[in-house]
Amino acid sequence: MVKQQKHNPAKPHPPTAEPSEPLVVPLENIATRYLDLWQDNLRHWATDPDALDKWLNETAQQIKSPDENTPE
């Protein structure tokens, strides 16, 4: 005789404490960080032309065949 197991729903997660910092980041902070990252890239490419060539080649490959490079 097969013994049926009783349905045992998972216990709900206990409530978490309120974060000390808000989770919502102001849009201005996101925009500033985005521009900072691009400036970092430009500085890197200016000092390392091989890095720029690599980035251009990878970007061109994505543009030529985006479906082949997209994970399923």
Secondary structure, DSSP 8 states (H G I E B T S, - for coil): -------------------SS-S---HHHHHHHHHHHHHHHHHHHHH-HHHHHHHHHHHHHHHH-TTTTS--
